[in-house]
Amino acid sequence: MSIRKKIADSEAVLNWLARRIATYIRMVNRNTRWQRIGYEELDKLIEQGEPVIVVLWHQRLAQSPYFFPLDKGRICSITSSARAGSMVGRVQKLFGMDTIAMSSRKRHVRLSREVLGKIKQGVSIGIAADGPRGPERVCSTVPLVWARTSGKRVFGITYSARHGREAGTWDRLLMPRPWRNEGVFLCREWTETVPRKATDEQVETLRANLEQHMNDITAEADRMVDRVPWDASRRRPAARKSGSKKKS
């Protein structure tokens, strides 16, 4: 094993990096004047002990520890078992969130059982609908499956900040300026019903509807802070799996 890989896989190094990222997230939150909009129904449900399914875009992960009212209830975030996803999980745990790592070796049935087990315990579920590898802003059917199976309500949550820049990652991760900033957290319930025995056509229609819902609320949040909303024509392809070869 190379020295570089040993460092990259070192628990001490990974924990140190997670703490640094958490410090940045806290600085952004502390030094930004936030608006919190549309949370009334979500807060009410969580206070009553009713878990929900929270959907977000991967691009808006940088403030995800503040999306959910952790002072009122628990939430479990679904992360990737890959190195980047594992780091997201480490950071979120520092804020008191539960996490479940999904991997190519974990069957969807097993993952769903873990998720439904959390929901039965009264724990809400959070997932980046276009994660972990994209393409950006393309919603998966996973939230629909869990909504159908659990019967729980689905809330789209996003944020935006006036000052910040997009990283050069596949998701164009928004990195807010950690001082003298203005931002908004926006929560909107997705009110469509997923039939117990939905056809493939119904599932695709609902998937596209949830995707549009997430794009609409994210664009709304962007406009609130004078940020130019995302344009679908700029969509980037899915991230290549590590070790895969480019076609000649």
C-alpha positions as CSV (number, residue, x, y, z in Angstrom):
1,M,0.0,0.0,0.0
2,S,1.4,3.4,-1.0
3,I,2.0,6.1,1.6
4,R,-0.6,8.3,-0.2
5,K,-3.3,5.6,0.2
6,K,-2.3,5.0,3.8
7,I,-2.8,8.7,4.5
8,A,-6.1,8.7,2.6
9,D,-7.4,5.7,4.6
10,S,-6.1,6.9,8.0
11,E,-8.9,7.2,10.5
12,A,-7.0,10.0,12.3
13,V,-6.6,11.9,9.0
14,L,-10.2,11.3,8.0
15,N,-11.5,12.4,11.4
16,W,-9.3,15.6,11.3
17,L,-10.6,16.5,7.8
18,A,-14.2,15.9,8.9
19,R,-13.8,18.3,11.8
20,R,-12.3,20.9,9.5
21,I,-15.2,20.6,7.1
22,A,-17.7,20.8,10.1
23,T,-15.9,24.0,11.3
24,Y,-16.4,25.5,7.8
25,I,-20.1,24.6,7.8
26,R,-20.6,26.1,11.3
27,M,-18.8,29.3,10.3
28,V,-21.1,29.7,7.3
29,N,-24.1,29.1,9.4
30,R,-23.0,31.4,12.2
31,N,-21.9,34.3,9.8
32,T,-24.9,34.2,7.5
33,R,-28.2,36.0,8.0
34,W,-30.7,33.2,7.3
35,Q,-34.3,33.1,6.4
36,R,-36.1,29.9,7.2
37,I,-39.2,29.5,5.0
38,G,-41.9,26.8,4.7
39,Y,-41.0,24.7,7.7
40,E,-44.3,25.0,9.7
41,E,-45.8,21.7,8.6
42,L,-42.5,19.8,8.9
43,D,-41.8,21.2,12.3
44,K,-45.3,20.2,13.5
45,L,-44.9,16.6,12.3
46,I,-41.5,16.2,13.8
47,E,-42.7,17.6,17.2
48,Q,-45.5,15.0,17.0
49,G,-43.0,12.2,16.6
50,E,-44.0,11.6,12.9
51,P,-41.0,10.8,10.7
52,V,-40.8,12.1,7.1
53,I,-38.7,11.6,4.0
54,V,-36.4,14.6,3.2
55,V,-35.2,15.0,-0.4
56,L,-32.4,17.4,-1.5
57,W,-30.0,17.9,-4.4
58,H,-26.4,16.8,-4.0
59,Q,-25.3,20.3,-5.0
60,R,-26.8,21.7,-1.8
61,L,-25.2,19.3,0.7
62,A,-22.8,21.9,2.2
63,Q,-25.5,23.2,4.7
64,S,-27.5,19.9,5.0
65,P,-26.8,19.5,8.8
66,Y,-29.0,22.6,9.2
67,F,-31.8,21.4,6.9
68,F,-33.6,19.4,9.5
69,P,-34.8,20.5,13.0
70,L,-32.5,18.2,15.0
71,D,-33.7,19.8,18.2
72,K,-37.1,18.3,17.6
73,G,-36.3,14.9,16.1
74,R,-33.8,12.5,14.6
75,I,-32.9,12.0,10.9
76,C,-30.8,9.4,9.2
77,S,-28.9,10.4,6.1
78,I,-28.2,8.0,3.3
79,T,-24.6,8.3,2.1
80,S,-22.3,6.5,-0.3
81,S,-19.7,4.0,1.0
82,A,-17.2,5.6,-1.4
83,R,-14.5,7.9,0.1
84,A,-16.4,11.1,-0.6
85,G,-19.7,9.8,0.6
86,S,-18.0,8.3,3.7
87,M,-16.7,11.8,4.5
88,V,-20.2,13.3,4.2
89,G,-21.3,10.7,6.7
90,R,-18.5,11.5,9.1
91,V,-19.3,15.2,9.0
92,Q,-23.0,14.7,9.4
93,K,-22.4,12.5,12.5
94,L,-20.6,15.4,14.1
95,F,-23.8,17.3,13.9
96,G,-25.8,14.5,15.6
97,M,-27.3,12.9,12.5
98,D,-27.6,9.1,11.9
99,T,-26.2,7.7,8.7
100,I,-26.6,4.6,6.5
101,A,-24.0,3.9,3.9
102,M,-25.1,2.3,0.6
103,S,-22.8,0.4,-1.6
104,S,-22.8,-1.7,-4.8
105,R,-22.4,-4.7,-2.5
106,K,-25.5,-3.9,-0.5
107,R,-28.7,-5.1,-2.1
108,H,-31.5,-2.6,-2.5
109,V,-33.8,-4.9,-0.5
110,R,-31.4,-4.8,2.4
111,L,-31.0,-1.1,2.2
112,S,-34.7,-0.6,2.1
113,R,-35.2,-2.8,5.2
114,E,-32.6,-0.7,7.1
115,V,-34.4,2.5,6.0
116,L,-37.9,1.2,6.9
117,G,-36.5,0.0,10.2
118,K,-35.3,3.5,11.0
119,I,-38.7,5.0,10.0
120,K,-40.5,2.5,12.3
121,Q,-38.3,3.8,15.1
122,G,-39.6,7.3,14.4
123,V,-36.4,8.4,12.6
124,S,-36.8,10.6,9.5
125,I,-34.8,9.8,6.3
126,G,-32.7,12.2,4.2
127,I,-31.4,11.5,0.7
128,A,-29.7,13.4,-2.1
129,A,-32.0,12.3,-4.9
130,D,-29.3,12.6,-7.6
131,G,-26.5,11.1,-5.5
132,P,-24.0,9.7,-5.2
133,R,-22.7,10.0,-8.7
134,G,-25.3,11.9,-10.7
135,P,-26.1,13.1,-13.3
136,E,-26.7,16.3,-11.5
137,R,-30.4,17.2,-10.9
138,V,-31.6,13.8,-12.2
139,C,-33.9,12.4,-9.6
140,S,-33.7,8.7,-8.8
141,T,-36.8,6.6,-8.0
142,V,-35.5,5.7,-4.5
143,P,-37.5,8.4,-2.6
144,L,-40.7,7.2,-4.4
145,V,-40.1,3.6,-3.4
146,W,-39.7,4.6,0.3
147,A,-42.6,6.9,0.2
148,R,-44.8,4.2,-1.3
149,T,-43.6,1.5,1.1
150,S,-43.7,3.6,4.3
151,G,-46.6,5.9,3.5
152,K,-44.6,8.8,5.0
153,R,-44.8,12.4,3.6
154,V,-42.1,13.8,1.4
155,F,-40.5,17.2,1.8
156,G,-38.1,18.8,-0.6
157,I,-35.5,21.0,1.2
158,T,-32.9,23.3,-0.2
159,Y,-30.8,26.3,0.6
160,S,-29.1,29.1,-1.2
161,A,-26.6,31.9,-0.3
162,R,-26.0,35.3,-1.9
163,H,-22.2,34.9,-1.8
164,G,-20.5,31.7,-2.8
165,R,-19.1,29.7,-5.7
166,E,-19.7,26.4,-7.3
167,A,-17.0,23.8,-7.0
168,G,-15.6,22.0,-10.0
169,T,-17.3,18.7,-9.0
170,W,-19.9,16.8,-11.0
171,D,-22.7,18.3,-8.9
172,R,-21.3,21.9,-8.9
173,L,-21.4,21.8,-5.1
174,L,-22.3,25.3,-3.8
175,M,-19.7,26.6,-1.3
176,P,-21.0,29.7,0.5
177,R,-18.7,32.4,1.7
178,P,-18.2,31.9,5.5
179,W,-18.5,35.5,6.4
180,R,-21.0,38.4,6.0
181,N,-23.4,36.4,3.9
182,E,-27.2,36.1,3.4
183,G,-29.0,32.9,2.8
184,V,-32.3,31.0,2.8
185,F,-33.5,27.6,3.9
186,L,-36.6,26.6,1.9
187,C,-38.9,23.7,2.7
188,R,-41.8,22.6,0.4
189,E,-43.8,19.4,0.7
190,W,-44.1,17.2,-2.4
191,T,-47.8,16.4,-2.3
192,E,-48.1,13.7,-5.0
193,T,-49.2,10.2,-3.9
194,V,-47.3,7.2,-5.0
195,P,-49.8,4.3,-5.8
196,R,-49.0,1.0,-4.1
197,K,-49.0,-0.8,-7.4
198,A,-47.8,2.0,-9.7
199,T,-47.0,1.1,-13.3
200,D,-43.6,1.9,-14.8
201,E,-45.2,4.9,-16.6
202,Q,-46.7,6.2,-13.4
203,V,-43.4,5.9,-11.6
204,E,-41.5,7.8,-14.4
205,T,-44.2,10.5,-14.3
206,L,-43.9,10.9,-10.5
207,R,-40.1,10.8,-10.7
208,A,-40.1,13.6,-13.2
209,N,-42.6,15.5,-11.1
210,L,-40.4,15.2,-7.9
211,E,-37.4,16.3,-10.0
212,Q,-39.2,19.4,-11.2
213,H,-40.4,20.1,-7.6
214,M,-36.8,20.1,-6.4
215,N,-35.6,22.3,-9.3
216,D,-38.5,24.7,-8.7
217,I,-37.8,25.2,-5.0
218,T,-34.0,25.5,-5.5
219,A,-34.6,28.1,-8.2
220,E,-36.9,29.9,-5.9
221,A,-34.3,29.9,-3.1
222,D,-31.7,31.2,-5.6
223,R,-33.8,34.1,-6.7
224,M,-34.5,35.1,-3.1
225,V,-30.8,35.8,-2.7
226,D,-30.2,37.1,-6.2
227,R,-28.3,34.0,-7.4
228,V,-28.9,32.9,-11.0
229,P,-30.9,29.6,-11.0
230,W,-29.4,26.4,-12.4
231,D,-29.9,25.9,-16.1
232,A,-30.6,22.3,-17.4
233,S,-28.6,23.0,-20.5
234,R,-25.5,23.1,-18.3
235,R,-26.1,19.7,-16.9
236,R,-22.9,17.6,-16.5
237,P,-22.7,13.9,-17.0
238,A,-22.6,11.4,-14.2
239,A,-19.3,11.0,-12.4
240,R,-17.1,8.2,-13.7
241,K,-16.5,5.4,-11.3
242,S,-12.9,5.3,-10.0
243,G,-10.8,2.9,-12.0
244,S,-13.1,2.9,-15.0
245,K,-11.4,3.6,-18.4
246,K,-12.3,6.2,-20.9
247,K,-13.6,5.0,-24.3
248,S,-11.1,5.6,-27.1
